[in-house]
Amino acid sequence: MTGLQEDTVTATILCCNCGAPIDGTTSAGALCQDCLRLNVDVSQGIQREGTLHCCRDCERWLQPPNSWVVANPESKELLAVCLRRLRGLSKVRIIDASFIWTEPHSRRVKVKITIQQEAFQGTIIQQTFEVEYVVASQQCDDCKKSYTHNTWRAAVQVRQKVPHKRTFLYLEQLILKNGAHKDTVNIKEAKDGLDFYFAQRNHAEKMVDFLSSVVPCKTKKSQELISMDIHTSTKSYKFTFSVEIIPICKDDLVALPIKLARQIGNISPLTLCYRVGTSINLLDPTTLQTSDVPTGNYWRNPFKNLADVTELKEFIVMDIDLSGQSSGKFHLAEATVARASDLGSNDITYFTRTHLGGVLHVGDSVLGYHLSGTLFNNDNYEALEASSQYSSILPDVVLVKKHYARKKKPKNRAWRLKRMAREYEADEASGIAQKTRREQNDANRLEEDYETFLRDVEEDPELRNTLDLYKVRKERQAADAMDEDEDNESEDEVPEINMEELLDDFDELNMDGE
């Protein structure tokens, strides 16, 4: 023989339970695999029943110890919540877990779980079992506070002392786009602004930081002691953040202090506000020179606007001549205009230099401020009239933007903006009839401001790029179009928004059951 041959001896024994032959060197407890599965329960100690808590208002699920998560039925998130609720599951290895379909109204959730565990040395048993959960209703902390008065811990009071709501309408869209209102307990509309209420102080501070990043404002902080435990010296405070926005808006006419105008680039003191970001962007419409007033500089030397958009007058362009000078989207031109109300009654015209040379043509309507013969109760403007350097160059008319003829009834738009849910403060000291008249006047004024804001969105592509616009359903748009058959005025020149700029409104589809 050229090699050695070794015989392997296998020790075969019989199962002590069923008598089946098994390998005695590898078997545990002298039991075969089938008997091991029948007699050894590796899922012992794991709950077979449990309770899931769901909030009826926000439909969130409680994840111990005290966190609420959003989870759809039979989703991975809900399955994770179910597995975390079982005691003893951490001692075994989970192979698979899935939902067993149950009737939605049964308030039951069944989960099938497959686990593995080593029963004896070298012997691993896999077992599948079912767990049934009862869905119980429990209101989450956020919903409790939303239904209970005086539960907020921090409030942000945003104010702007102007006669219109255009700034807050724009600010509302920025808040919705960035989700800055998701932590609010309540939102109330007050005089000259909005009040945001939060359950935690850091949420209010986050809102203040967001407001400071999108609008020029200043913030004051105050706190009020609510309660104190004399044994542990634990104190409870309520915090209030007062945010005041600069009372100067887009398209406002501004008369700067002469000293400040020289400090920010020697710009003409009579300027037009063409943008408001974290600072005030000013434009001299006669030279196209631009300058910025930082927020800190403004609050050190505050000034008011000379006129706002509520004082705009309509003019008709009689003649216009481009000078060739341009700066970005502005084109300098010399225009001769007449008031629309004066046509047919007199031949008074006004000569002015404007930055709208790129959009105006002879016969167009344009909105502007009429300075000639107008008395302004403004110290800065009186200083300009008294100055020998600036009194001779003050224009009679300052043109602001092109005016488009529109129908008396609001146009059916193929787009829409989302709005925030808010409450309105009521003055209990006033009579019911007086409150009704005042609220009706406020509602009419707010509706006019909102329509003006929508028109600004249509006419200003730069403003449109900062907002989220949503499509209107075709069925709803067609139904609205059937109610408007009269032809009041021509709208051929009104700017239209491309459908590519619009987003699909999934919330509207869900509300309609699609």
C-alpha positions, 0 to 999 in steps of 0.5 A, a space after each residue: 500500500 502506498 498510503 494510509 487509509 483512515 476510517 471515520 466512525 460515526 456515532 449514531 444514536 436514536 432520538 429520545 423522543 421519537 426514536 429517529 436516528 441522529 448524529 450523536 456528536 452534533 445533536 443536543 439533548 439527544 433530540 432530533 431537529 423536529 423534536 427540538 422545534 416542537 419542544 424548545 420555544 426560543 420566543 419564550 419571554 417575548 410579548 405576543 400582545 401590545 398596544 400602539 398609541 396614535 394621535 387622532 388629530 395629527 395621526 402620529 404614533 407614540 414612540 417610547 419614551 415620549 416622541 411622536 413620529 409620522 408613519 403611514 399604515 404598513 410602512 417601515 416607520 410603523 414597523 419599527 415602532 411596533 418592534 420597539 414596543 416588544 419586550 425581550 426582542 433584543 435577546 434574539 436575532 430578527 430574520 424577518 418582520 412583516 404586516 398581516 393585513 387587518 381591517 382598518 376599522 378593527 383597530 388592530 395591527 398584526 405583525 409576523 416576526 421570524 427570529 433565530 436563537 441558539 437553543 443548545 451549543 451548535 444548534 440554532 433554531 428558527 421560529 415564526 410567531 405573530 404579535 397583535 397590537 391594539 391601536 389606542 387613541 392618545 393626544 400628543 403634547 403638541 395637539 394638547 397645547 394647540 387646543 389649550 389656551 395660554 400654554 405657549 412658552 415663547 412668542 414672536 411678535 412681528 410688526 410693521 407700521 405701514 398702511 398695507 399688508 404687502 410685506 406680510 403677504 410676501 413674508 408669509 410665502 417665504 415662511 411657507 416655502 422654508 417651513 419656518 412655521 412648522 413648530 408653531 402652536 398658534 398663529 394670530 393676526 394682530 394690528 400691524 402684524 402677526 403673532 407666532 406662539 411656540 411651545 419651546 424657546 429655541 423654536 422662537 429663536 429659530 423663527 427670529 433668526 429666519 426673519 432676520 435673514 429675509 427682512 431688515 428688522 430689529 429684535 427686542 427680547 423680554 421675559 416674564 416669570 410664571 412660577 418658581 419652586 422655592 425648594 429647588 429654585 426652579 423657575 418657569 418663564 415666558 419669553 416674548 420676542 418683538 420683531 419690528 420690520 423697517 417701515 419702507 417697502 418696495 416701490 416706496 418713494 424715499 427722501 433720505 437725510 442729506 448726510 446719510 445720502 452722502 455717506 452711502 455713495 453720494 446718491 441723490 437724496 430723493 430715491 425709489 426703493 426697488 428691493 427690500 432684502 436684508 437691507 434697503 436697496 435704493 435707486 435714483 431714477 434720474 441717474 440709475 445710481 443704486 445704493 444700499 442702506 444696511 439695517 444697522 445704519 437705518 436704526 441708528 438714523 431712522 427715517 420714514 418714506 415720503 410716499 407709499 404705493 397707496 398714493 400712486 397716480 396713473 399717468 399716460 406716456 405722451 413721448 419717450 426718448 431713450 438715452 442709451 444708458 442702462 444698468 441691469 434691468 433699468 434703462 434711462 429715458 426722458 419721458 413726457 407724461 400727463 395725468 390720466 384724470 387730466 386727459 380731455 380737461 386740460 393739456 398739462 404735461 410733465 417732463 421727467 427722467 425715468 428708469 423704465 425706458 426698457 418697458 414703456 412706449 408711447 400710449 402706455 399707462 404708468 403709475 408714479 408719484 405726483 410731486 408738483 403741488 403736493 405737500 409732504 409732512 416730511 422734514 427730509 423733503 423740506 430740507 431738500 426744497 430748502 437746499 440750493 443744491 437739490 431744490 432745482 433738480 427735484 422732479 415733478 413726477 417720479 414714475 414707478 412701474 408700468 400699469 396694465 389694464 385689467 378687468 374689474 373682476 379678478 382674473 381667473 388664474 391658472 396658479 395659486 399661492 398657499 396661505 397659513 392658517 391663523 386666528 384673528 384677534 377680536 376687541 371685546 370692548 367694542 360693540 358687535 355692530 362696530 366690530 362687524 363694520 371694522 372687521 368687514 373693512 379690514 377684510 376688504 382692505 386685506 383682499 385688495 392688498 392680496 390682489 395687488 400682491 398677486 399682480 406684483 407676482 405676475 409682473 415681477 419675474 424676480 419676485 416670482 423666483 423667490 416664491 412657490 407657485 402651484 397649479 390650479 386643477 383644470 376642472 376648477 379653472 374651467 368652472 371658474 371660467 364659465 362664470 366670467 363671460 363679460 368683456 370689460 377691458 382688454 387684458 392682452 398685455 397682462 403678463 402671464 406665468 409659464 406653466 413650467 414655473 408652477 408646482 403640482 399641489 399634492 395637498 389639493 389632490 389629497 383633499 379632493 380624494 384623488 
